[in-house]
Amino acid sequence: MTESTDRYFSPDYVGARQRFREAVDASGGRLDSLKLAATGPQGDDLTIDVAWLGSKKPRRVFIHSSGLHGVEAFAGSAIQLQRLEEGFPKLPEDAAIVLVHVLNPYGMAWRRRFNENNVDLNRNFRSPLDKTASAPPHWQEVDAFLNPPTPPSKDHFYPRTALLMVRYGFQSLKQTVAGGQALNPKGLFFVGRTVEEGTTKFQAYIQERLTSVERIVAIDVHTGLGSYGQDRLLVDAAEERESVNRAMRFVYGERLQQLNGDSVAYPVQGAQHHMYYRLFPRASVYFATQEFGTYNPLRVVKTLREENRWHHYGAGTVDHPAKKLLVQVFNPNDVRWKELILTRGADVFRKGLALALTGHPEVESLDAGTPLHCI
């Protein structure tokens, strides 16, 4: 099990992309590559690679995406490689499977959570007309602590964090830190001043190809929040999503969790699911973020803070300990953790595909080779 588990996890962006492309070719799928202007550490090109299997203009589609947060891409990429290798059921003529490999290639290549403009892309799926800026509560004090304009150093992170938590409360502080901010372009969780190149190209790509879509089931893979190796399916808590969430809870059970104050995560502006709602208002959209836990959230934030300081106020090189530690925090080099990623990732994939193809939440899974018929 160890060797078969490890072989799906790639050491870097270039290797992961090459393996994904080869696996798509072997599967008979179509490959599209959305090239970005930014480059990798060795000057290599960066692309968002999309595998398309099935109908070119589907009524029903299952979308599985990875790497929106760059350094978190290793898990989602591994799940996609395993699914491509093991194969898919025969698709009806009006259905498609779409695998989106590394939505933030700059982040994966440079060992960052953010993109080439320091933007958190899960705060950037906005309409081009949306110029909304936000000022989180208590931002001035939190910014001074979270984003010091110096290279990494020991500065009593944990005691200072404890004082802020006592002063403002954990939930309020969590939302201020991670909910997204438009005030400090070199700070953590920056939403951007405009819609980014990668975000723009992916939105245009999806919109052009799903003009006939009636049902979308989308799973976006992330790592970092929650219990070690366990996953949560995070969904929009908006009232108008209630019926969709009931159907997804039937499929995924207690793993489903709404994005609210009680969640392991937090509601944000400009998240990816808002794009699907905006672009396809007439379609039934079932969107969930599959979040795999790694380490304590304070450790995660501390590591993000140190990498960000190195990137902006140090040399920014990818071999610095802050960069290497960031990879370890979001992609633990642990066989047990990786086994859970692949097992639970495959389960969510199969059930999501079944929901997309049948529209019936009571259909739990479909094995490779299972014939399906149009409904």
N, C-alpha and C positions, 0 to 999 in steps of 0.2 A: 504493500500500500504506500510505503514511503516514496519509492521511486516513481510510481504512477501519479502520486499527488504532486511531487515537486516538478515534474516535467511540464505541468501546465502553467507554472508561475515563471514569468520571464524576469531576467535580471535588470532590464532597462527598456526604455521606450523603443529604440531601434530594433532590438531583438523581438519585442512583443509585436510590433507592427509587421515585421517580416513573416513571423509565424502566423499571424492572423491572415495576412494576404494569401499565404500558401494554403492555409486550411480552407479559405473561401474558394479558392480555385479547385481544390480537391473535392469540395462539396457540390460543385456545379453552380454555385451562386454567382451573382453579378457583383462586381466590386466598383464602388465609386470612391474617389479620394478628393476631399476638399482641401486644397493646399492653402496654407497660411503664409503671411509675409515673414513672420518670425522664424528664426532658425534655432537648431539645437546647439549644445556645447561644442560640437566639432564642426559647426557650420552646416550640418545636414538639414534637409528640408523637413518641415513638420506638416502632417496631414491628419484630418479627421477621416478615418476610413469606415465605409459603410458597406456591409454585406446585405444584399437584397435577394431573397429567395421567394419565388412564387410570382403572383400577379404583379404586373407593372402598375396597374391602377386598381388596387384592392378595395373591396367594400369593408373588409375586416382585416385588421393587422395587429400583429404582436411585435412590439418594439422593445429591445433590450439594449440599454446603453451603459457605458462605463467611462470612468476617468474624467467626469466633469470637474472634479477637484484634483486633477493632476496626479499627485503622489498617491492618491487613493486608487489609482487605476489598476494596480497589480491584481487585485481580487477579481474585479469585473472582467478583466482580460482573460484570466484563467478560466472563469466560468464559461466565457464565450468560446475559448479554444476547445474545452472539453465538449461542449454542446455540438460544435462543428464536427469534431472527430466522431462522436457517437451517432450523429445523424438525426433527422427529423421525420415526423410522420408525413405521409403523402398529403399535400395541401389541396384543398378545393380550388377551382379555377378563379375564384374571386377573393382569395386570401393570400397574405404574404407574411413572412417573418423578416424583420429588419434588425440587424445587429450593428450598433453604433460603437465603434472601437476608439476610445480615448477622445472624448469631447474637448479635453484641454491637453493637447500634446506637449505644449510648452511646459506645463506644470510637471508632467511625468518625466520629460527629458531633463529638466533642470532641477528635479527634486523639490518641487514647490507645490503648494495647494492652489496657488493663484496663477494667473496667466501672465503674458509678457508685459502687460500694463498694470500688474499687481491687482487685477480685478478678480473678485470671487464670482465665478460665472454662474453660480446658483443664486446670485442676486442681480443678474444682468439680463434675464429673459424678459425684457420689456419691449413695448411697442416703441418704434423710433420716435413717435410723437410724445412719449412719456419722459418728461424732463424732471420728474419728481426727485427732490433731494431730501434726505432725512437727517435729523439731529437726535440721536438716541438720548434718553434721559441720563443725566450724570456724565455726559460724554467728556467734558473737559478734563475731569479728574481721571476717568478711566483711560482716556487717550494718552495722558502723560505717563501713566503706569504701563499701559499695554504696548506702546510704540516709542520707546526711547530712541533718539537719533544717534545711537552709538553701536559699535560692534558688540557681540555677545560678551557678557561678563556676569559674575556673581553679584546679585543685587537684592537678595532676600525676597525672592519671588513669592514663596509660600506664606511667610508672615504678612507681607503686604496684601496678598490676595485675601487672607483671613480678615484683615481689617476692613477691606472693601465689602466683604460678604456680611460682616456684622453691621456695617453702616447702611447698606442698601438692600440686603436680603439676597439669597442665592438666585431665586427666579428672576428678579429684576436685573441683577448683575449679569446673568446668563444672556438675557435678551439684549441688554446694552452691548455686551461684548460681541455677540455672534449674530445678531439680527440683521446686520448690514449698516454701513455708514458711508456717507458721501462727502465727508469733510477732510479726510486725510488720505491723499492718494498713495502714500507710502505705508499706510497703516493696515492692520489686519482687517479682513472682511469688507474691503472697499467695494462698493457697488458699481463704480465707474461713472464717468461723466457722460458717456454715450454708450450705445449698444456696440459691443465688441465685434471684431471681424469674424471670429469663430462662431459666436452666437448668431450673427447676422446670416452667415452662409448656411449654417445648419437649419435655421428657421426657414430660409428660402427654399432649401432643398426639400425639406419635409412638406412644406406647403404645396410645392409644385407637383409632388408625386402622390399626394393623398387627396386629390380633388374629389374623388368618388367615395371616400371613406365614410362608413356609417358606425363602425365600432373600433375603438382603439384601446388596447391594453398595453400599458407601458410600464416597464420596471427599470429603474435607474439605480445602479449599485454604488454604494458608498461604504467607507470604513471609518472607525474612530469612536463612535458613540455607542454606549451600552455595555452589556456584560461580555466578557471575553469569548469570542467565537460564536456568540449567539446573535440572531438577527431579529430586527423589527421591520415590519412593513408600515412605513409612515405615510399617512394620507391627509389630504386637505380636510380641515375640520369645518369648512363652510357649510351652512345649513342646506344649500342647494345640492351638496354632494351626498346627502344622507342616504338616498336610495342606492347609489353606486357603492358607498361604503358598506352598506348592509350586504350587498352581493359579494364584495371582496372579503368581508369578515366570514361569510359562509365558506369561502374557498380557503382562507388562510387562518381562520380561527383567532386565538388570542395573540398571535404574532402581529396582528393589525393594531396600529396605534395612531390616534389622531394627533396632528401637529397643534398642540396647545400647551398650556402651562404645565400639564402633568406628563408631558412626553419627554423621552430622552433627548429629543431635538427641540426645535423652536420654530415658530412661524417667521418667514422672511419675505421681504419684498422682492419681486422679480424672480421667483423660483421657476424651475423648468416646467412644472406642471401648469403654471399660468399660461405658458406659451400654447400648450395643447388646447386649453379652454378657449383662448382667444382666437386661435387660427381655425378651430373646427367646432364652432358653436352648435352645429346641427348633429354632430356625432356624439355617441355615447363614449365618454372617456373614462377609463379606469386606470388611474395613475398611482403608483406607489414607489417610494424610495426604499430600497432594501438596504438597511444600515446594519453593518456587522460591527460588533463591539471589539475594541482592542484594550486600551488601558484607561486608567482613571482620567476623567475629563480635565482635571487641573494639570496633569502631566502632559496631556495632549496640547493644551493651550500654551504651556510653558515651552514646549518643543517648537510649536508654530512661531512663538514670539522670538525665540533664539534664531531660528532659520531666517525669519524676516529681517532681523537686525543684521545678520551676516550678508544677506542678499543686497540690502540697500546701503549699509554703512561699513561693510567689510569688503573683501575682494569678490564675494559672490560665487566663488568657484564651487563645483559640484562635489569635490572630494573633501570638503570641510566636515568635521565631526557633526556640526549642526544639521547639515544636509543628510548625512548618513543616518543620524538618529531619527530624523523626520520619516525616512523610509521605514525604519524599524517600527516606529510608533503606529504607522498606518498599515504596515504590511509585516507583521511579526514573522520572523524566520523560525517558525515552529510548525512541525508537521501536524500536530493535533489541530491547531488553528486552521491550517490550510485544508485539512480534511473536512472540517465543519463548513468552510466556505464552499467547497465543491459540492458537498452533500446537500446543504441547505439551499445553495444557489441553484442546483439542478431541480430541486423540489419546487421552488418558486417559479422557475422557468417553465416547467411542464404544466403546472396548474394555471399559470397566466396564459400560456398558449391555448390550453383547453378552453378557458373562458373566452378568449378572443375568437376562437373558431366556432364554438357552439353557442355562446351567449347564455349558457346555463351554468350557474355557479355550482350546482350539485355534481358536475363532471369534474372529478378531482385531478386526473392526469391522463396523459397520452404517451405511450411508449413509441420509440422510433419504429417506423414501419406500419403503425396502426392506420388503416385506411379511414378517411373521413369523407363525408358526403355533404354537399351544399344543403343548407336549410332555408 
